[in-house]
Amino acid sequence: MTENATFFITAVTHGRTPFLAQHSDVFLEALNRQSSKHNAKIHAWVILPDHFHLLIELDGTPLPKFIQSLKLSFTNMLRVKGFHHGGRFWQLRYWDHVIRDQTDFNAHFDYIHYNPVKHGIADSPFDYEFSSAREYLNSGVYTDDWGAGVKFQGDFGE
């Protein structure tokens, strides 16, 4: 049940240490490399200071293997660049949810893009640079007023 499906993923830095967004370029490089390597399709993403969310479709790779590869790739790339913070980079676990249908997909897609507003980091989803929200605004999926008054109910792994 962990391959050939679409998943919503939440992973958190160890101790919620807020270093992730400042290294978003490295994280995105690791994400792109691992997505290519594992034939994964990224539908949506957001990188916050201490966690990330992905909406990802896997084709043949078990989810635990993909997440392990992504975390390891990012960590190794940071170490090569000389970033050390004296401990583990990631919490040992991650949170995942199998997407059940289009309504479920849409709810998680929107939640990912609204997350920086939820956490008080941005006033609009489109003001936050470490997210795929602006890409979907530019392609017409969202209008520029999307997100005003949005409320999310459910468990999203935070």
Secondary structure, 3 states (H helix, E strand, C coil): CCCCEEEEEEEEEHHHCCCCHHHHHHHHHHHHHHHHHCCCEEEEEEECCCEEEEEEEECCCCHHHHHHHHHHHHHHHHHHCCCCCCCCCEEEEEEEEECCCHHHHHHHHHHHHHHHHHCCCCCCHHHCCCECHHHHHHCCCCCCCCCCCCCCCCCCCC
